[in-house]
C-alpha cells in the first residue's frame, strides 16, 4: 500500500503541530511547514519532514511545494491549510494594512497554495483539501471583525470549491474549531498592540477587558479543548470514504451552529454579545 502524503501549513504550534505529529503516527508521510527556521529545525528533530513556508510569500509557496513534489515524485494526497492568526480590535480601529495582512495569511495564502496543488490532484484523480476555519467563520463576534471577515470568506471559498470540484475525486472540508489550547491568544495580543491605537480609541475602556483576556494564562473560555480534538476530525476529513463538508469542534461551535439557524438575527446578536 502506497504511503499517503500530506502538506500542512502553520505547524509551529497548536493545531498544526498536533495534526502533523498525529498523522505521522498513523503512517502518513507528513510535510510539516512553518515560517521560522528555528521551528522548522524543531519539527525536523521530532522526526517530521519539515520545510520553511510563509503563506504570505508566493516565492516561498513555490519553493516549498516544489520541494514536496521533488521528494514525492509529484504525488500529494492531501493539503491542510492551517496557517493563520487573529487580529483583534473593533472594525473601525483596524488599519487597512492590518486588514490586508489578516487576509493575506488567513485566506490568500491558502487560496494560492490550493490552486497550485489542484493540478497535481487532478492528474492523480484524487485528493483531500482541508481548511482550518473557526466558529467565527459563521458566528461573528465583536472585537474580532478582521478575523471574522477572513474566516467568513474562507467558508465561501470552500463552498464554491466543493461545487466546482464535484466529480473530480477531490474533496474539500472545513474544520470549525471553537476555543482550542494553542498560542493563538499570545499571537493575537501581539497584533492587537502593534496595529490598534488602543489609547485613542472610543473603545479604550472596553479594550481593557480584551487585554486581560489575551494576557490570561491557561484557558480563557469555557469548554476549551486540546488540539487533539482537531486531529480527530482531521483524520475523519482525510480518511473517510465520504468526508463531510464541515466538522464542528467544541461545544460552543456546535451550539452556535444551531442557534444561528433557529434564532432571529437580532436575538442571536444579543446572545453573541453576552458570549464575548
N, C-alpha and C positions, 0 to 999 in steps of 0.2 A: 504493500500500500504506500502510495506516494505521500510524503510528509507535507502537510498543508502549511502555507506561508501567509504571514500577515505583517503589514506595516502599520505601526501605531505612532501617532504624534503625541507630544506632550507627556513624556514618560518620566520626567524628573521627580515626580512625587505623586501622591494621591491615587486617583483612579487609573491614570495611565500606567504608572509603575506597577500597581497591583494587578491590572489586567495582563500586562506583559509577562510578569513572573508567573501568574496563574496559568496562562495559556501555554507557556513553555513547559510547565509541569505536566500539562495534558498532551504533550507531544507535538505542539505546533512549533514551526520554525518562526521565531519572532524577531522582527527588525524593530527594535525599540529606539525611538528618536527623541531628541530634545535640543534646546538651543545652546546650552552652555557646555564647553568641553569637559569641565570637571564632572558634570552629571553624566556625560557620555562615558567617561572613564569609569565612574562608579557602576553604571549599568553593565559595562563590559566585564568588570570584576565580578559581578553577580552571575555571569555566565550567559548574558544575552548578546546577540549581535547588535551592538549599539552604534548608531550613526548620528551625526550632527544634522539637524534640520530645523530651520527657522521658517515657519509658515508665512511670515511677513515678507520673505525674500524669495522671489521666483528663481533666482540662480541657485539658492540653497535647496529648493524643492527639486529642481532638475538634477542637481548633483547627488542628492540622497536617493532619489528614485532611480537614477542611472546606476548607482552602486547596487541597489537591490536587484535590478534587472540583470546586471552582470553576474551577481552571485547565484541567482536562481535560474539563469538561462531564459529569462523572460516570463517566468511564471509568478503570479501573485494571486492567491486565493481570496484574500480579504484585506480591507483597509478600515482602520478605526480612527476616525477624525476626532481626536480627543483634545487637542491643544486649545487653550482658551484662558481667559481671565475675566474678572468682573471690575467694571469701572463704576464705583458708587457716586452718588450725587444726584440732586434734583435735576430734572431735564433742562431747566433754564440755566443751570450752573455748569453744564458740560460744554467746554470749548469745542469748536468744530474739529480741531486736530485730535482731541481726545476721543470724540465720537468716531472719527475716521480710524484711529488706531484700534478701537474696540471692534470695528467691523473687519479690519484687515486680519486680525488674529482669529476672531471667532467665526468669521464667515468666509471672507475672500480667499484666505489661505486654504481652507478646507475645500472650497469650490474649485480652486485651481488644481489642487492635488488630485481631487476626484476626477476631474476632466482628463488629467494626464494618465490616470490609472485605467479609465474605461476602455481605451483601445486594447490594452492587454487582456482585460477580462472578456471583451467581446471576441477576441481571437481564440481564447481558450474555451469559450462557450459557457462560462460560469463565473460567479464572484459574489462576495458579500461586502457591502459597504455600510458601516455603522457610524452614526453621528452621535456625539455626546451633546444632547440638548440640555433641558432643565425644566423644572416645574415652572420657571419663569419664561418658558417658551410658549406657554398658553395661559398663564395666570399672572398678569402684570402686577408688580408691587412697587410702591413709591420708593424713591431714592435709588432705584435700580433701572432707570429709564434706558440708559445706553445698553446695558446688558439685556434687558427685556427685548429691546428692539433687535439686537443681533440674534437672539435665540428665536424670536418670532420669525425672523427672516429665514433662519436655518430650517425651521419647520416647514415653511412654504416651499423652500427649495427641495427638501426631501420629498414632500408630497408630489411635487412636479416630477422629480426624477423617477419615482416609483411608477408613475404612469408612462413616462417616456421609455423606461427600460422593460416594460411588461413584455414577456415572451423572449427576452434575451438570455435568460438564465442568471441575470444579475439581480440580486435582491438588496433593497435599501431599508434600513431600520433606524429608528430613533430611540435613544435611551433618554429618559426624562427623570433624572435624579432630583430628589429634594435635598435636605441637609445631609451631607456626607463629610466625614472627617478627612481633611486634606489641608493643604497650605493655601486654600482659596482666600480665607479671611486676611491673613498677613499680606498676601499679594494685593488684595483689594485695598487694604489700608494704605499701602504704598502709593497706589494710583490715586486714591482719594486725596492724600496730602499733596501729591505732585500736581494734580490737574484742576482741583476745585479751590476757589478763593473762599475758604470757609469763613474767615473773619468778616468779610464784607457781604456775605450772602444774606438775603432776607430770611433764610432758614438757619441762620447761625445757631440759635439756641436749640433747635430740634436736632441739629447735626451732632450735638454733644452726646446724645444717646447712641447715635450711629458709631461715633468714635469709641464709645465704651464697648459696644458690641464687637467691633472689629478688633479691639485690643484684648478682649477677654480670652483667657486661657481655657482650654477644654471646649466642650460642646456649648455653642451659643444658642441652640434652638432645640426644642423638644423633638423626640423621635429621630435624632441623628443616628445614622448607621455608619459602619466602616465601609471602605471602598470595596470590600469583598461582596457587598450586595450588588454592586455594579458589575463585578466579574461574573456573578451568577447569571445575570440577564445577558451579558455579552456572549457567554457560552451558548445560551439559547438562540440568540440572533445569528451566531456564526455556524452552529451545528444542527439546528432544527431543520427538518426537511422542508417545512413551510414557515419561515420566520415571520413574526408579527411586524406590523408597521411601526408599533410603538411598544416600549417596555417601560412601565412606570415603576419607579423605585422610591421607597419610603412611604409611610402613611400619609404625610401631607400631600404628596403628589397624587396619590390615589383619591384622597378626599376631595381636593380642589378640582380634579378632573370631573367628578360627578357634580359638584356644586356649580361648576360653570355651565353645565347642561341643564340644571334644574332651576337655578335662581335667575331672576331678572338682573340685568347688568348693574343697576344702581345698588341693589341689595348685595350683590357679590362684591362690589366696590367697598361697601361698609365692612364686610367680613374680611376682606384682604387688608384693609387699613388696620383692623384690630390684630391681624396676624403679624403685621410688621411691628 
